[in-house]
Amino acid sequence: MAACQSGSHPVFSPAPPSPSPPNAPTAAVLQSSDIPSGLMPCLGSGPIDVYVATLAQSDAALAARVAAQWEQLRIAGATAGAISLFTAAPAACHAELGATSGARSIASLVAAFADSGQADRAWASGAFGFTPPIPGELLPGVTQGSATGLGLSSWTYDRATIRLACWHKSVFVAVVVASNLDSAAFKAATVAVDGRLN
């Protein structure tokens, strides 16, 4: 019979998993599968620079304003960004973030930053002009913080014809704007984008 020996044996433990790199903003913005039927993608959806160049062909002043807003995010540390727009009326593709008084549309913007601190500061300063409401200030249709379902650094505006969400998560700042869409479609869109902000 063989005798058992007691002694220390090396313990093998797997290497800790390496964190997966964040999604690219072009993968995080709204995709065709996220939106209600009847909405078509706008030409130029994708990297912000491509969107600005496409927009400049139809509205140079709006393109310049969007470029300046993007530059503010870059100054704040944004390393990449993307916009996607989907509309029921092609003319809405040339409106700011697709927002029009009559056409159904939805747009998303995602900007990536080098770190979470930069993203949070950029969100707090206002992404594309959407500045968070003053804490404690109650405005009709505005929800702030965890009640939005998008985390502490978030706010939403929800009215019959316009719905907006702006939030910070991880190294990202995200904005979703819906025009003339119901609350369920808007909520589904924000959940889809939020799920890709890793």
C-alpha angles and dihedrals in degrees: 000000000000118000120231115238121213117212140121118289124192113263114223116214125176118249112261112265113262113237114257114244115255118268116263112255089244088061094044100052120088114295128203090259090059099058136076119264117267095047119107127201117257121236109257097036107145132056111023093239090057091047092051092049091050093045091050090065091064105024117017094180093053091045090053091050092049090047090052091049090050090048089055089055090047090052087052089055107273111158099184139003142181139191129201125189129187123184142171091219121049091218089066088065087074095050122094106280087341092288112152134156096242114017125084109241144150130197135183134195125192123182123187123211134195091250143003094255092059091047092050093049091048091049091049090050092052130268113234089345095309102125118184114253117257108275111262094016108126114210124175110267095009123122122181137197127351092351087074091063088234100093136264096301096061145093136184135198115204123185132145099268103023131041125179136181125185122178148152122228127167107320093339140093114199135189127187120186122185125187122197094349126124124256093253093057090047093049092048090052094051091047090051094051093042091053091059096050099097 
